[in-house]
Amino acid sequence: MTQEPQTVLLLGATGYVGRHFAAQLHDAGYRIRAVVRDRQRAEAEGAWGSPPLAPYVAEYVVAASADEANADGSLMLGVAHVVSALGVTRQKADPWLIDYGMNLRYLELAEASAASSFLYVGVMNATVGTSLLTRSKAAFMAALSRSRLTPLIVNPSGYFSDLTEIYDLARRGIGAGLGDGQVLLSPIHGEDLAAFCTGLIGGPATTVDVGGPETLSYREIVRLAFEAAGRKPRYTSIAPGLAHAATWVADRIGPRQSALTRFFLEGMQTDGVGISVGTHRLAEYFASLAEAHSVAQRR
Ligand SMILES: NC(=O)c1ccc[n+]([C@@H]2O[C@H](COP(=O)([O-])OP(=O)(O)OC[C@H]3O[C@@H](n4cnc5c(N)ncnc54)[C@H](OP(=O)(O)O)[C@@H]3O)[C@@H](O)[C@H]2O)c1
């Protein structure tokens, strides 16, 4: 007798990581119910080479909040596991309301259902970060770790998608970082992260820091970006004192500037290395960006 596929409720499905989740969960045999804000955008290809949801998602719930998604009370019906890559990155929204509040509301709905686990993609070093982004994620992780659902908390290093910015700057001849750039990262491709996370579902509770297959200093990442762009590497060292000044100014401009500035500057000053998973290497990703750029120029 063939077994019915288990249903996964996927949150943050339209993001870089969420889209890779959809592909990996589908290929692992799960049935996906995805909450999205815009179905047409969801079904199209995503940013940074992340896949369209169309081939992978069985059921869409179009909603901008947990309560809207559950308006008829059926959101969690038949759901075995929840996977959340829901969080504010470039969206203009308050991380406390989304990374903490919205994830918490979905958790409450899951706790009132027959779902058995909740996998959350957080961020590394969340418990020591001072930005509202990291504080909001840390608060949700604390709530999740006390849940009756099996908590699966995965804290990734920097995504390839985010490091695209370093390649774009290198292409313009700009390479800069805080201090000597010796902070270590283990950048991870969305596909590798999603594949690793998918393998955790159905297993015991865990909290794990995860990175890609190689550990690189920030300065090495800048060098790889210049090499891919076909330029002589440059690295301008920004005095750490300037980071304090930038934070001071951002705190006084407003909460969004404060959260983003603190998040990125703290990320550039703290090692972000997790257990090594996956196969995608950053140099190959940068080379694919260079290839895409040269194809676009030839058109
Ligand atoms: N980038 C990194 O290097 C990095 C490293 C470690 C951890 N993380 C964390 O990993 C998670 C996923 O990252 P990602 O790069 O995949 O992010 P992303 O591409 O920006 O995707 C975020 C997802 O959350 C949804 N979302 C954001 N704000 C929302 C709002 N106000 N209302 C409803 N939905 C909202 C987005 O929906 P829409 O598509 O409709 O906007 C999208 O589906 C985030 O929590 C991020 O902080 C990132």
The ligand as a MOL file (V3000), in Angstrom:
LIG
                    3D

  0  0  0     0  0            999 V3000
M  V30 BEGIN CTAB
M  V30 COUNTS 48 52 0 0 0
M  V30 BEGIN ATOM
M  V30 1 N 20.5620 36.6800 3.6730 0
M  V30 2 C 21.3700 36.0520 4.5120 0
M  V30 3 O 22.5870 36.0140 4.3080 0
M  V30 4 C 20.7830 35.3830 5.6970 0
M  V30 5 C 21.6180 34.6670 6.5070 0
M  V30 6 C 21.0700 33.9800 7.5650 0
M  V30 7 C 19.7050 34.0260 7.7960 0
M  V30 8 N 18.8900 34.7480 6.9910 0 CHG=1
M  V30 9 C 17.4330 34.7240 7.2660 0
M  V30 10 O 16.8400 33.6790 6.5050 0
M  V30 11 C 15.4700 33.9920 6.2450 0
M  V30 12 C 15.1870 33.8320 4.7520 0
M  V30 13 O 16.0520 34.7080 4.0310 0
M  V30 14 P 15.8260 35.0100 2.4690 0
M  V30 15 O 17.0950 35.5860 1.9560 0
M  V30 16 O 15.2110 33.8320 1.8140 0 CHG=-1
M  V30 17 O 14.7520 36.1880 2.5750 0
M  V30 18 P 13.7750 36.7750 1.4290 0
M  V30 19 O 14.2340 36.3500 0.0920 0
M  V30 20 O 13.6200 38.2390 1.6790 0
M  V30 21 O 12.3900 36.0350 1.7710 0
M  V30 22 C 11.6830 36.3680 2.9370 0
M  V30 23 C 10.3030 35.7430 2.8930 0
M  V30 24 O 9.5320 36.3280 3.9710 0
M  V30 25 C 8.3780 36.9940 3.4240 0
M  V30 26 N 8.1120 38.2710 4.1150 0
M  V30 27 C 9.0120 39.2380 4.4250 0
M  V30 28 N 8.3740 40.2970 4.9760 0
M  V30 29 C 7.0600 39.9690 5.0090 0
M  V30 30 C 5.8990 40.6530 5.4570 0
M  V30 31 N 5.9670 41.8960 5.9420 0
M  V30 32 N 4.7070 40.0370 5.3580 0
M  V30 33 C 4.6210 38.7800 4.8410 0
M  V30 34 N 5.6900 38.0810 4.3780 0
M  V30 35 C 6.8910 38.6780 4.4610 0
M  V30 36 C 8.7370 37.3050 1.9810 0
M  V30 37 O 7.5390 37.4680 1.2300 0
M  V30 38 P 7.5300 38.4180 -0.0870 0
M  V30 39 O 8.2920 37.6400 -1.1480 0
M  V30 40 O 6.0900 38.5510 -0.4050 0
M  V30 41 O 8.2060 39.6990 0.2940 0
M  V30 42 C 9.5340 36.0510 1.5910 0
M  V30 43 O 8.6760 35.0030 1.2790 0
M  V30 44 C 15.2610 35.4310 6.7480 0
M  V30 45 O 14.6590 35.3930 8.0080 0
M  V30 46 C 16.6820 35.9670 6.8540 0
M  V30 47 O 16.8190 36.9860 7.8120 0
M  V30 48 C 19.4140 35.4140 5.9430 0
M  V30 END ATOM
M  V30 BEGIN BOND
M  V30 1 1 1 2
M  V30 2 2 2 3
M  V30 3 1 2 4
M  V30 4 1 4 5
M  V30 5 2 4 48
M  V30 6 2 5 6
M  V30 7 1 6 7
M  V30 8 2 7 8
M  V30 9 1 8 9
M  V30 10 1 8 48
M  V30 11 1 9 10
M  V30 12 1 9 46
M  V30 13 1 10 11
M  V30 14 1 11 12
M  V30 15 1 11 44
M  V30 16 1 12 13
M  V30 17 1 13 14
M  V30 18 2 14 15
M  V30 19 1 14 16
M  V30 20 1 14 17
M  V30 21 1 17 18
M  V30 22 2 18 19
M  V30 23 1 18 20
M  V30 24 1 18 21
M  V30 25 1 21 22
M  V30 26 1 22 23
M  V30 27 1 23 24
M  V30 28 1 23 42
M  V30 29 1 24 25
M  V30 30 1 25 26
M  V30 31 1 25 36
M  V30 32 1 26 27
M  V30 33 1 26 35
M  V30 34 2 27 28
M  V30 35 1 28 29
M  V30 36 1 29 30
M  V30 37 2 29 35
M  V30 38 1 30 31
M  V30 39 2 30 32
M  V30 40 1 32 33
M  V30 41 2 33 34
M  V30 42 1 34 35
M  V30 43 1 36 37
M  V30 44 1 36 42
M  V30 45 1 37 38
M  V30 46 2 38 39
M  V30 47 1 38 40
M  V30 48 1 38 41
M  V30 49 1 42 43
M  V30 50 1 44 45
M  V30 51 1 44 46
M  V30 52 1 46 47
M  V30 END BOND
M  V30 END CTAB
M  END
